[in-house]
């Protein structure tokens, strides 16, 4: 029997009928699932999304052999909550982790909130369905000694960073390997001998090879590229460009990640499982400008690379530059090669998508909707609303409703409204001309979230 593999750069038991059943032949449809996710990669940082300066031939090939989405949204505009949304299928109005950190009301002490035992993750669902499960890279959903670590949340194997702040550097003295510390001897004493991204890729390649001989597998590759600091062994192939060094390093990091995405796809082909594999490639949120701002290079970076493309804003913004992300899905023989799709979906759709692919039921309380029908060219159920909330700049909210995008930047302020099908840059507030749309969104916002003791 053949096995199918799903790869994401983004089903449990008891589904009696689904889109996969309509297209199956004599092969068993239990794909491997790989989710590859960059960190702070902008909507415009890939050649297939309009980038002119950064070379990304392998990811562009991925798009040429798969489906490129133009309206896919991250779970949040920063790291930890977007990863919680991805893992749990719940948007930030319902999920456990709604910000990078929280403050306890009684003490105002800043804490990192972990996932708890009753949180159902996509890894738990797939492991329960017989999948081998592995993760490498940045986790951000539980520190050592908590119930949130990957091995407790459904992953058989794990290598990387528990803490997102620890993941800011590329030459750490240690990383986590399951529940033990792996010392990187080449980086001790301030040396830069082991670039950690290489170890993450080696883990991914090894996990695929070891798992390919058994049942289906789920691999979550949570790369830390191109999140600052912009440390890299070489700035090739951009060494001779007349750019600031940080811009050269940023571009080189993206190109180096592109090479390793290519290595993963090549390994699938060498093992003969590429037609049994669905590959998702995406980013966790919009592009970051903090490190360029700190070095007074924002204008040069924006002019040279234009990482947000046609969108307005960056990471930490609820405009689309902060939350609309590249999304490519490759599944040879199933997903139409070279297709471009404008279906509107978000990270909370991944859990029910994976559940359907694995032939299992998702939890009833998820906010997501499986996008398997879209992948297979079938009729797709759509969201009426997409919802985000964000706390680093006060309590902010955003809603995507049909062609409309509404944002509330501060409690008590009126919503601003954009038609993002015509106004990609979200420059023209049309709220005054569409009171009916505003009223409908306001009515939705009354029930869009549940209270959280960490993010009230």
C-alpha positions in Angstrom: 0.0 0.0 0.0 1.2 3.5 -0.7 1.3 6.2 1.8 0.6 9.9 1.3 2.6 12.7 3.0 1.5 16.2 3.9 4.2 18.9 4.3 3.3 22.3 5.7 6.4 25.9 5.5 0.7 24.8 7.1 -8.2 14.3 10.6 -9.0 12.4 13.4 -11.0 9.1 13.7 -14.4 8.5 12.4 -14.9 10.6 9.3 -17.4 8.5 7.4 -17.1 10.4 4.1 -14.9 13.3 2.9 -13.3 14.8 -0.1 -10.5 12.3 -0.1 -12.9 9.4 -0.3 -14.3 10.9 -3.6 -10.9 10.7 -5.3 -9.3 7.6 -3.8 -8.3 4.6 -5.9 -6.9 1.3 -4.5 -4.3 3.3 -2.6 -4.6 3.9 1.2 -5.1 7.6 1.8 -3.1 8.3 4.9 -0.7 11.0 3.9 2.4 12.0 5.7 2.0 15.6 6.8 4.9 18.1 6.8 4.4 21.7 7.9 7.4 24.0 7.1 7.1 27.4 8.7 9.6 30.3 8.4 9.8 32.8 11.2 9.1 36.5 10.3 9.2 35.9 6.6 7.2 38.6 4.8 4.5 38.1 2.3 6.8 39.6 -0.4 10.0 37.7 0.5 9.7 34.9 -2.0 10.2 35.1 -5.8 6.8 33.5 -6.4 5.2 36.3 -4.4 7.0 39.1 -6.3 10.4 39.3 -4.6 13.0 40.7 -7.0 16.2 40.6 -4.9 16.2 37.4 -2.8 16.7 34.1 -4.6 14.3 31.4 -3.6 14.4 28.9 -6.5 13.4 25.8 -4.4 10.3 27.4 -2.8 9.4 28.9 -6.2 9.6 25.4 -7.6 7.4 24.2 -4.7 4.8 26.8 -5.9 5.2 25.7 -9.5 4.4 22.1 -8.5 1.6 23.0 -6.1 -1.0 25.5 -5.1 0.0 29.1 -4.1 -2.5 30.9 -1.9 -2.9 34.6 -2.0 -5.2 35.1 1.1 -4.0 32.8 3.8 -3.6 34.3 7.3 -1.4 33.5 10.3 -2.9 32.8 13.7 -1.5 36.0 15.1 0.9 38.8 14.3 3.6 37.5 16.8 5.2 34.2 17.6 3.7 32.3 20.5 0.0 32.8 19.8 0.3 32.0 16.1 1.9 28.7 17.1 -0.8 28.0 19.6 -3.5 28.7 17.0 -1.7 26.3 14.6 -1.5 23.5 17.1 -5.0 23.8 18.6 -7.2 24.9 15.7 -8.6 27.7 17.8 -8.2 31.4 17.0 -6.8 33.9 19.5 -10.3 34.6 20.9 -10.4 31.1 22.2 -7.0 29.5 22.4 -4.8 29.1 25.5 -1.8 31.3 24.5 -2.9 34.7 23.1 0.4 36.6 23.4 4.1 36.1 23.7 3.8 36.7 27.5 1.1 37.6 30.0 0.8 39.5 33.2 -0.9 37.9 36.2 -3.6 40.4 37.4 -2.8 39.9 41.1 1.0 40.5 40.8 1.5 42.1 37.3 4.4 39.5 37.0 5.2 38.6 33.4 4.8 34.9 32.7 5.0 32.6 29.7 1.8 30.7 29.5 2.1 26.9 28.6 -0.3 24.6 27.0 -2.2 22.5 29.5 -3.0 18.7 29.6 -6.6 19.2 28.3 -5.4 21.2 25.2 -5.9 19.0 22.1 -3.0 19.6 19.6 -2.8 18.4 16.1 0.2 16.3 17.2 -1.9 14.5 19.8 -4.7 13.9 17.2 -2.3 12.5 14.6 -0.3 10.4 17.1 -3.6 8.9 18.2 -4.3 8.1 14.6 -1.1 6.1 14.3 1.2 8.9 13.0 4.9 9.2 14.0 5.2 12.8 15.1 8.3 15.1 15.1 9.1 18.7 15.5 12.2 20.8 15.1 12.9 24.5 15.6 10.9 27.0 17.7 8.2 25.8 20.1 7.2 28.7 22.3 4.2 27.0 24.1 5.8 25.7 27.3 9.0 25.9 29.3 10.9 23.0 30.9 9.0 21.5 33.8 5.6 22.6 32.4 2.8 20.6 30.7 3.4 22.5 27.5 6.6 20.9 26.2 6.4 19.1 22.8 6.8 15.6 24.2 3.8 16.1 26.4 1.8 17.7 23.7 1.9 14.8 21.2 5.4 14.8 19.6 7.5 11.7 19.7 10.7 13.5 18.8 11.7 17.1 19.3 14.8 19.2 18.7 15.0 23.0 19.2 14.1 26.0 21.4 11.4 25.9 24.0 11.6 29.7 24.6 11.1 32.1 21.8 13.7 34.5 23.2 16.3 31.8 23.3 15.6 31.3 19.6 16.7 34.8 18.7 20.3 33.7 18.2 21.7 31.3 15.7 24.8 30.2 17.7 23.3 29.1 21.1 25.3 27.1 23.6 22.5 24.6 23.9 19.2 23.5 22.5 16.6 20.9 23.7 16.5 17.4 22.4 13.3 15.9 23.8 13.6 16.6 27.5 17.4 16.8 27.7 19.8 19.5 26.9 22.0 19.1 23.8 25.2 21.1 24.3 26.6 22.8 21.1 30.3 22.6 21.9 31.3 24.8 18.9 29.4 27.7 20.4 30.6 27.6 24.0 32.5 30.6 25.3 31.0 33.0 22.7 32.3 31.0 19.7 30.3 30.7 16.5 31.1 27.2 15.3 27.7 25.5 14.9 24.9 27.4 13.1 21.8 25.9 14.7 19.6 26.0 11.6 21.8 23.3 10.0 21.0 21.0 12.9 17.3 21.6 12.5 17.4 20.6 8.9 19.5 17.5 9.7 16.8 16.5 12.2 14.1 16.9 9.6 15.9 14.8 7.0 16.7 12.1 9.6 13.1 12.0 10.9 11.7 11.6 7.3 14.1 8.8 6.5 13.5 6.9 9.7 9.7 7.4 9.6 9.3 6.6 5.9 9.6 2.9 6.4 6.8 2.7 8.9 3.3 4.2 9.1 2.4 7.8 8.2 4.2 10.7 9.9 3.7 14.3 10.8 6.7 16.6 10.7 6.5 20.2 11.9 9.6 22.2 10.8 9.5 25.4 12.7 12.5 27.2 11.3 13.8 30.3 13.1 14.8 32.0 9.8 14.7 34.9 9.1 14.0 36.2 12.6 16.7 38.5 13.9 19.5 38.4 15.0 20.8 38.3 11.5 23.7 35.9 12.2 24.8 33.6 9.4 28.1 31.9 8.4 28.2 33.7 5.0 26.3 36.4 3.3 26.7 34.7 -0.1 25.3 35.1 -2.7 24.8 38.8 -1.8 28.4 39.6 -0.6 29.0 42.1 -3.4 25.7 43.9 -3.2 25.9 47.6 -2.1 23.5 46.9 0.8 23.7 47.3 4.6 25.2 44.2 6.1 22.0 43.3 8.0 20.1 43.4 4.7 22.7 41.1 3.1 22.5 38.7 6.0 18.7 38.7 5.9 18.6 37.9 2.2 21.3 35.2 2.7 19.3 33.6 5.5 16.2 33.3 3.3 18.2 31.8 0.4 19.9 29.3 2.8 16.5 28.3 4.1 15.3 27.9 0.6 18.1 25.5 -0.1 17.1 23.4 2.8 13.5 23.3 1.8 14.8 22.0 -1.5 16.8 19.3 0.4 13.6 18.1 2.2 11.7 17.9 -1.1 14.6 16.1 -2.8 14.7 13.5 0.0 11.0 12.8 -0.4 11.7 12.2 -4.1 14.7 10.0 -3.4 12.6 7.9 -1.0 9.8 7.6 -3.5 7.2 9.2 -1.3 6.8 12.6 -2.9 3.4 11.6 -4.4 2.3 10.4 -1.0 3.3 13.7 0.7 1.5 17.0 1.1 3.9 19.9 1.7 2.8 23.1 3.3 5.2 26.0 3.4 4.3 29.3 5.2 5.5 31.9 7.7 4.4 32.5 11.3 3.5 36.2 10.8 4.6 39.2 8.8 8.1 40.6 8.3 10.0 42.1 11.3 11.5 45.5 11.2 12.8 45.8 14.8 16.4 45.0 14.1 16.5 47.3 11.1 14.9 50.0 13.1 17.5 49.6 15.9 20.3 50.1 13.4 18.5 52.9 11.5 18.3 50.8 8.4 14.5 50.5 8.0 14.2 52.7 4.9 17.1 50.9 3.1 15.6 47.5 4.0 12.1 48.5 2.9 13.4 50.0 -0.4 15.7 47.1 -1.3 13.6 44.1 -0.3 10.0 45.3 0.2 9.3 42.3 2.4 5.6 43.1 2.9 5.1 43.4 -0.8 1.8 45.1 -1.6 0.6 44.9 2.0 0.7 47.5 4.7 2.5 46.9 8.0 4.8 44.4 9.6 4.9 42.0 12.5 2.9 43.3 15.5 0.4 45.0 13.1 -3.1 43.7 12.5 -3.0 45.2 9.0 -2.4 42.4 6.4 1.3 43.1 6.4 1.4 41.6 9.9 -0.9 38.6 9.4 -1.3 37.7 5.7 1.4 35.1 4.9 2.7 33.1 2.0 1.2 29.7 1.8 2.2 27.0 -0.7 0.8 23.4 -0.7 2.4 20.7 -2.8 0.9 17.3 -3.2 1.8 15.7 -6.6 -1.0 14.1 -8.4 -3.6 15.6 -6.0 -3.1 19.4 -5.9 -3.1 21.1 -9.3 0.5 22.1 -10.2 1.1 25.8 -10.8 -2.3 26.8 -9.5 -3.1 30.0 -7.7 -6.0 30.2 -5.2 -7.6 33.1 -3.5 -9.6 31.1 -0.9 -9.5 32.9 2.4 -8.3 30.7 5.3 -6.1 30.8 8.4 -3.9 28.7 10.6 -6.7 27.5 12.7 -7.9 25.5 9.6 -4.8 23.3 9.7 -5.9 21.0 12.5 -9.2 20.0 10.8 -7.4 19.8 7.5 -4.8 17.4 9.0 -7.6 15.5 10.7 -9.5 14.9 7.4 -6.3 13.8 5.7 -5.7 11.3 8.5 -9.3 10.1 8.5 -10.2 11.2 12.0 -12.6 13.7 13.6 -11.3 17.0 15.0 -12.6 18.2 18.3 -16.0 19.9 18.1 -14.8 23.1 19.6 -12.2 24.1 17.1 -12.7 27.3 15.0 -11.1 25.8 11.9 -12.6 24.4 8.7 -10.7 21.7 6.6 -9.3 23.1 3.4 -9.0 19.6 1.8 -11.8 20.4 -0.6 -9.9 23.4 -1.9 -6.7 21.4 -2.2 -8.6 18.8 -4.3 -10.5 21.3 -6.4 -13.8 20.6 -4.7 -16.6 22.8 -3.3 -15.3 24.5 -0.2 -17.1 25.6 3.0 -16.0 29.1 3.9 -15.6 31.1 7.1 -18.1 33.9 7.7 -15.6 35.7 9.9 -11.9 35.4 10.7 -10.8 36.9 14.1 -7.6 38.1 15.8 -6.9 39.9 19.0 -3.5 41.3 20.1 -2.3 42.7 23.4 1.2 44.1 23.1 -0.1 47.6 22.2 -3.2 47.5 24.3 -6.2 45.3 23.4 -6.6 45.4 19.6 -8.9 43.3 17.4 -9.3 42.6 13.7 -11.9 40.8 11.6 -11.9 39.6 8.0 -15.5 39.3 6.7 -16.0 38.5 3.0 -14.0 41.2 1.2 -13.9 43.5 4.3 -11.2 43.9 6.9 -12.1 45.7 10.1 -9.6 46.8 12.8 -10.1 48.3 16.3 -6.8 49.7 17.5 -8.0 50.6 21.0 -10.9 49.6 23.2 -13.8 52.1 22.8 -12.6 53.3 19.4 -14.7 52.8 16.3 -13.7 50.2 13.8 -11.9 51.2 10.7 -12.9 49.3 7.5 -11.1 48.4 4.3 -12.1 46.6 1.2 -9.0 44.4 0.9 -9.9 43.1 -2.5 -9.5 46.6 -4.0 -7.3 48.2 -1.3 -4.6 45.8 -0.6 -2.6 48.4 1.3 -5.5 49.2 3.6 -5.1 52.9 3.0 -8.8 54.0 2.6 -11.1 53.7 5.6 -14.6 53.2 4.1 -16.5 52.6 7.4 -18.6 55.7 7.0 -20.0 54.4 3.7 -20.9 50.9 5.0 -22.7 51.1 8.3 -24.4 47.8 7.6 -21.1 46.0 7.4 -19.8 47.7 10.6 -23.0 46.7 12.4 -22.6 43.1 11.4 -19.0 43.0 12.5 -19.8 44.7 15.8 -22.5 42.2 16.4 -20.0 39.3 15.8 -17.4 40.9 18.1 -19.9 40.6 21.0 -19.3 36.8 20.9 -16.0 36.5 19.1 -14.0 35.7 22.2 -14.0 33.9 25.6 -12.5 35.5 28.6 -8.9 34.5 29.6 -7.4 35.0 33.0 -4.1 35.8 31.4 -5.4 38.1 28.7 -8.6 39.7 30.0 
